[in-house]
Amino acid sequence: MAVLALFILIGFVVAKLKVVNSDASGVLSKLENNIFIPALVMGTFITNFTVEKVSTAWKILLFSFAVELLVIPLAILSSKLATKNGYIRKIYTYGLSFSNFGFMGIPIVSALFPEYEMYYIIFTLPLWTLIYVWGVPNLLMDTGEKRGVAGKLKALLNPMFVSLIIGALIGISAVKLPEFITSVVDTCGSCMSPLAMIITGITFANISIKKVLTDKSIYFVSLLRLIVIPCAFAGIFILLKKLIGFEIEEYYFVCMLCSLAMPLGLNTVVVPAAYGKDTSVAAGMALISHVLSVITIPIILTLFGV
């Protein structure tokens, strides 16, 4: 959390000191969308979408898909209750559908449950897929205009989704890339999260922080993401175990709970910013949910005894 806060502070300070101009957020966001996020996605699939891993972990892949397909309708319904603004509603829907399961989730799982880290990474592959098949093109890149089949296909063929397909093909075919290429992909992918937080800081420097921090709907969505959703799904499986004896493997439960208990993701800031959209609510949502998660994540994990 200190690392995240420091990157946000860097962005805030450089913007306030006019080290970067007012267009910096848009420029950096375009770099994120076209280079760094695609590299992160490609690297993830090259490393983890292999025949060996998929063939031995296909059940957890199906489990992940099933959980997320239940989360999305809940996210859509909840966002309708949170705001009447169509654009902000899509931001909330994305944030409730997809947590920061990568940058926050992987380090937490690797530190607390190192024996489950590989299972968790495999568990997140369907989440990456749904993000760039549905989430980004339909919620964060949507211009509000009605699109035909050609328009929807164009939105789908964004750099992030294309990189996902390329990474999956390389991973499943076990093609050995030259070391300098994998080094470039890994290095660019590592830039994604720090730059996203810097962009969040720059956004905060150019908006009314008081207005954002007093927006009740942001707290409503953050608490749904951090407490209600993980508790609801964990509770369902506990009830199923007690009522009918249905039980899942512990690593399934840990992977599900950790992915659902993470704060709201950062794509809600970086993707719309690249298209010149207002990201003030998304930045507030990211900041508040990440700060609150310092308290909620230990409580959730302790509450369900993992």
N, C-alpha and C positions, 0 to 999 in steps of 0.2 A: 504493500500500500504506500510505503514511503517512496518507492521508486516511481509508482504511478503519479503520486502527488508532485514529485519533483519535476517530472516531464511536463505536467500541466502548468506548473509554476514557470518553467522555462518559456513555454509558449506565451503565457500571460505577460511575462516581463519583456520579452523581445518585441511584443506588439505594443505595449505601453511606452516603451522607449523608442518606438518608431524604427527599430533595427530592421523590421520588415514592413512593407507597405500594406495597405488595406486589401490588396488582391492576393496576399500570400496564402491565405487559407484555401482559396480556390485552386491556386497553382499546386500547392502541396497535396491537396486532395486528388487532383488529377494524377499526380505521381503515384499516390496510394492506389487508386483504382486501376491504373494501367500498368504498373510495374510491381509494387511491393505486395499488394494483396494477391495478385495472380501468382507471384513467385512463392508466397507462403502456401497457397492452395496446391500448386504444382508439386512443391517439395513434400508436402504432407502425403499426397497420393502416390508419388514415386516411391516413398519410403514404406508406406503402410498398405497400399492396395496391391499386394502381391498374391500369387496363387496360393502360397503356403499359408499366409495369414487369413485370407478370405475363406479358404477351404476348411480351416480349423475353427473359424470364428463366425461362420455364417449365421448361427443362431443369435449371437449378440447383435449382429447387423440388423436382423429382422426385428429384434426386440427394440433396438434404438428407433427404427422407422416407426414401429407401432406406437411407442411412447410419444414421439414428436407429432404424429398424425392425430393424437388425442390432445396435445398441447395447443396446436394451431387453432382449432375451433374455439377453445377456451380463451385464447388470446384475442381473437376477433370479437367475441362477445364482450370481453372485459374492456377493450378499447372503445367500444361503442358507449359503455357506461361512463368512461373517463372523460370524453370530450365529444363535442358535436362538430369540431373542425375536421374536415375530411383529410387534410394533409397530415395534421398532428395525429389523427387516429391511425394512419398507416405507420407512422413512426412508432407509436405505442404498440401496434400489432406486431411489428417486427421485433421490438425490444422484448415483448412478452413471449414471443415464439422462440427466439434464439438468444440465449445468454452469452456471456463472455466465457464460453466453455473452453476456448483455446488458450489465450494469453493468461487468464486467471486459473482456469480449471486444470490444465496440465501440470503447472508447477505445484498446485495444492495436492493433487493426486500423487505426483511423484514424491512429494515430501512425506505425506501421511500414509499412503498406501502404495509403496514402491512395487509390491508384488502384483498390483493390479494396473500399473501404468500402461502396459501394452494393450491390455483389454480396453482401457479407457480411450486410448487413441483410436483403436478400431471402432469403438462405440461412437466416436464423433464423426466418422466418415459419412454416415447418412445425413448428419446435421449439416456438414459442409455442402453436401449435394443439394439438400432442400433449400439451403440459403441461396445458392446461385442458380437453381432451377426455378424457384418460386419467390423467395423473399426479396432478393435484390431487384430483379427485373419488375416485379409486380407491386412492390411496396416503396422501395427507395428510389427507383429510376422512373417511376410512373409520372407522366406529365399531366395526367388528368384527362387527356384526350382519348376518345375511343379508337382502338387499334384493331385492324383486321389481322388475319393470320400472318401476313408479311410483317406487320408492325410488331406483333408479339414474338415472332421468330427473331427479328432484329434485336429486340431487347434481350432475348435469351442468349444470343450469341455475343455476350459481353466478354471482355478480357478475362474476367474471373472464371466464368463458366468454361470458356475455351481452354484455359489453363488446367481446369479440373479434368477435362476430357483427355488432354495431352498427358497429364500426370498419371491418370488412371491407365492409359494405354501403355505408357512406359513401364509403370509398376507391374501390371499384369503380364506383360510380355518379357519382363526381366531384362530389358535392354540396358547394357552397361554404358552409361554416358561418360565422356571424358571428365576427369576430376575437376578441371578448371570450370566446366559448365555447371556441375553440381555445386561448386563453391560459390559461383555467382548467384545461383538460385537460392541457396541457403542464406547467403549474406543479405540479399534483397528481401527475403522473407523475414529475416530478423529485424529489419527496419520498420515493419508494418506497425507493430504496437507502439513503440516509442513515438513514431511520427504521428500516429492517431491521437495520442495524448497531447502532443505539442499543438496539433490542430485544435483540439478541444480547448487548450489554454488560450490560443489566439482568438478563438470564438468568444470566450468569456471576456476577453479584454475589450471587445467591441459591442457588448450587450449590457443591459441592465441586470447585474447579478442579483440585486434585491428582488426584482420582478420574477426572476427564475426561481430563486430560493423560497419565494412565498407562493409559488404555484402549487396548490393542493393536489392537482391531478398528477403531478410528477411523483409526489410521495405515495399516492394511491397506487400508481403503476409499479413503483419501486418495491413496495411492500408485497404486492401481488407476485412479482418476480422472485423476490428473496425469501418469502415466507409461505404464502398461500399455495403457490404451485408446487414447490417441493414437498410441503407437508401433505397436500391433497393426494399426490401420487404415492408417496411413501405410505400414507394411511390406507390407501386402497389395497396395496399388497399385504400389509399387516392384517387387515380385515379378512382378505381372501385366505390367508394362512390359518386364521383362527376359525373361520366359518366352515370352510370346505377342505382345509388341509393343503391348499395350493401354495407351493413355496418355490421361490427362484433361488438360484445360486447367489452367494453373498456378493460376488464381484459384479453380477448384474445389478444388484440393489445399490452398491456403492457407486458404480458408473452412472446410473440413473440419477441418484440423489445429488452427486457432485455436479453433474451437468446442469441440473435444474436449479440448484441453489446459488449458482454464480450470478453476479450482477449483470445489468443490461449491457449488451454488446456495443462496440465502438463504430460499427458500420453505419449506424444511424446518424453519425456526425460526418464521417469522411465521404460517404457516397453522395448524399444530397449536396454537400458543399462543393463537390466537383461540378455540379449542375447549377450552381448559383442559387440554391434554395436556402431558406432560413433554417439555421441549425441551432438556434438558441435553446429551444426546448430540448432537443436531443442532447446538447452539451450539458444542460442542467440535469437531465435524466441520467447521463453517464456518471457525472460527478457525484450526485446524491446517492445513487445506488451502489457505487463503489465504496463510498465512505461508510454507508450503513452495513455493507457486507462484512466489514471487519467485525461487527457484532453478531450479525445473523448467521454467518457460515459456521462458526464454532458452536452456536446454539443448536442449529439444525443437525449437525453431525453428532453432537452429544445427545440430543433429544431422541434420535433414532438409533443410538448405540453403535455407530460404525467406527 
